[in-house]
Every structure is written in C-alpha cells, then in structure tokens.
Amino acid sequence: MQVIGNIDNYELSRQEFKKAGVRDYDELMESAPRNTAASIAFAAFTASPDDILLVTPSDHVIIGEELYGEAVKEAVALASDNFMVTFGAVPRRAETGYGYIEHDRSFAVTAFKEKPDLEMAQRYVDTGRYLWNSGMFCFKASVYLNELKKYAPEVFKAALETIERADKGFLPLDKMMEIPSISVDYAVMEHSSIIKVVPFHFEWSDLGSFDALWEYLEKDGQKMQNLVLGSKKHVEFIGMENMVLVETDDVILVLPRNKAQEVKELYEKLEIEHPELLK
C-alpha cells in the first residue's frame, strides 16, 4: 500500500494505520501542496500501470453504501476499458454551488461547466443532460499518466523528476515548487476525449465549502445564525447574520456565507504571497 501525504499531516495517517493494525505500507510525503494533478500523478507513478485508482475527496458525505458500491463497480468496469471516469450526481434542484457535467446518451462527457447562475442552472437541470460534478474519478494509473503527459506535460515532467529525487519517502521542496499548481480538472479532465460519467443517486454532499458545511449542519438539526469554526474562544456577533468566522493559529477569516465560493481565490492568492500561512 502506498500513502501519499503532506509533510504537515503525515503523522495523522501513521496514527490511524497504527490504530487499525496496518503496518505494510510505504509513504510519500509532499513538502508543499501542489494541487490534485500532481498528487494523483505521484500515486499513479508508484502504482502498477494496470492498477485502477479511485480518487475521492475526503470532505464529502456519502450515504447509501449499496448504491455507492454499484456506482464504483460501474466506474471500475469502464476504467478497465481504458476510459477516464468521473461521477455525476443526478441533480435534485437547480444548484449554483456545484459545477456541472454535460453528457450524451452513451454517458460520454461532452463538456464541464463552471458553477452557473440560478437561471443557467435551471436550464441545465431541465435538459436532463447535466449532472452535478462530484469531483470523484476512476482510471487506470497508466491511462491517467498518458493523459497528463498529453495535456499537462509540464506537470508530468516535474512530478516525475520530483518523485525520482525522493529521500526516504520525503519529496524535495525545491523540486516540488517546480511543479505547476493545478487541479486534475483543469490539467486533464477538461481536455481528455476518453471520459465517461457514471450518474449516481446515493445521498451526497460536498463539504468543501463553508456554505455546503452550513447546509449539512442545518440538515443535521443545528440551527445557526452564524458559523464559527476552529476558534476556542467564545464568539458573539452583533447586528450580523449569515457570517462565517474561521480561526487558525495564524489567521482569522471572516466572510458572509454568500461569499464562501471566493475562498478558493483567497487561498490561491495566499499560496503566492504568504505560503507560510497555509502550513
């Protein structure tokens, strides 16, 4: 088993494996975050060419084990036939917080759409040809690397050079910083011509944004006027509602709930101007 982790949190995975009694695994630690295209490349480089990789974000809630298993089984079958596979949630409403996947009758992906406004989201849902983009993928290691080399050769080359310089599982910082920081969506999935989508009906929620987390907590029975995360202090809001406050050791972030999608832009800005705050 190969574990790809970050220099700041690999001890957490070690603790979890120890609790589970798992000892037979190798580690590869990133010395700096370089987004998902590179992280998946590291996993693919250390796998066998025909190994099938299932890529799932850790901040999603999935309910419905049987339906989830059926979707994964279908995806694995398609990946075995050398398709790049993504998973799309069947829309329950017009949603502006998710990207959309357009597909044809054979469920070949014809386009990825950015998060739309409400009017456009309703048009997508009405056509029956669009699914919510879940950000989950499945493919052979070799197929992913071939597509990465084809559409993002600079990421492929730099990631390969970095992994070749690994020292006892630790990836060198100087080589890591040469890898373009780009997501797998932009590097590969939006360009590849061999993508199939598996529609799914299990209950799914992307907690990758504060707005999604807020919605999930309210469904769980927690009624909130404002959301506070990470702070050990007692926090009061006067004359403000629908606000999010997040505190870390070095940073305090305050934003309106309806601006939650702009956090990604802030992260990218800090990654350039103040990367020390992201550790």
C-alpha positions, 0 to 999 in steps of 0.5 A: 500500500502506498500513502501519499501525504503532506509533510504537515499531516503525515503523522495523522495517517501513521496514527490511524494505520497504527490504530487499525493494525496496518503496518505494510505500507510505504509513504510519500510525503509532499513538502508543499501542496501542489494541487490534485494533478500532481498528487494523483500523478505521484500515486499513479507513478508508484502504482502498477500501470494496470492498477485502477485508482479511485480518487475521492475527496475526503470532505464529502458525505456519502450515504447509501453504501449499496448504491455507492458500491454499484456506482464504483463497480460501474466506474471500475468496469469502464476504467478497465476499458481504458476510459477516464471516469468521473461521477455525476450526481443526478441533480435534485434542484437547480444548484449554483454551488456545484459545477456541472457535467454535460453528457450524451446518451452513451454517458460520454462527457461532452463538456464541464461547466463552471458553477452557473447562475440560478437561471443557467442552472435551471436550464441545465437541470431541465435538459436532463443532460447535466449532472452535478460534478462530484469531483470523484474519478476512476482510471487506470494509473497508466491511462491517467499518466498518458493523459497528463503527459498529453495535456499537462506535460509540464506537470508530468515532467516535474512530478516525475523528476520530483518523485525520482529525487525522493529521500526516504519517502520525503519529496524535495521542496525545491523540486516540488515548487517546480511543479505547476499548481493545478487541479486534475480538472483543469490539467486533464479532465477538461481536455481528455476525449476518453471520459465517461460519467457514471450518474449516481443517486446515493445521498451526497454532499460536498463539504468543501465549502463553508456554505455546503458545511452550513447546509449539512449542519442545518440538515443535521438539526443545528440551527445557526445564525452564524458559523464559527469554526476552529476558534476556542474562544467564545464568539458573539456577533452583533447586528450580523447574520449569515457570517462565517468566522474561521480561526487558525493559529495564524489567521482569522477569516471572516466572510458572509456565507454568500461569499464562501465560493471566493475562498478558493481565490483567497487561498490561491492568492495566499499560496503566492504571497504568504505560503507560510500561512497555509502550513 
